[in-house]
Amino acid sequence: MYWVILAVAIATSMAGQTLLKAGAGAATFYAQLLDWRTMLGLVLYGAAAILYIVALRRIPMSVALPFTAASYVAALIIGHYGFGEPISPQHIAAIGLICAGVVLLAFA
């Protein structure tokens, strides 16, 4: 159950981050703050933090926090396909190292 909550926290955080990025296209910072995408992104980001707190009730922080690194993979994919951000071989190598570290921690 707590692993599912952790996964939902990570997904909710990524949805919030994506909306924050989408709201960043506003003309001014003030307009960005009032953009519905920014406001919804902040709500989702806050909800993700609450879910993460619940997950930490049963999952050790030394395990839970590295698992949030899965969001780096999602950020790379969303950034590329959703916002047209480039992916370099260096990005792919870095993501590979992050994934390898998470796998090593999962079996520690």
Residue pairs with C-beta under 8 A, 6 or more apart in sequence:
2 54
2 55
2 57
2 58
2 59
3 55
3 59
5 51
5 54
5 55
6 51
6 52
6 55
6 59
6 64
6 67
8 51
9 48
9 49
9 51
9 52
9 54
9 55
9 68
10 48
10 67
10 68
10 70
10 71
10 74
12 44
12 45
12 47
12 48
12 51
13 44
13 45
13 48
13 49
13 52
13 68
13 71
14 71
14 74
14 75
14 78
15 41
15 44
16 40
16 41
16 42
16 43
16 44
16 45
16 46
16 47
16 48
17 41
17 45
17 71
17 75
18 41
18 78
18 82
19 37
19 38
19 40
19 41
19 44
20 37
20 38
20 41
20 42
20 45
21 79
21 82
21 83
22 37
22 41
23 32
23 35
23 36
23 37
23 38
23 39
23 41
24 32
24 38
25 32
26 32
26 35
26 38
32 38
33 39
52 64
52 68
55 64
56 64
62 105
63 105
63 106
66 101
66 102
66 105
67 102
67 105
67 106
69 98
69 99
69 101
69 102
70 102
72 95
72 98
73 95
73 98
73 99
76 87
76 91
76 95
79 85
80 86
80 87
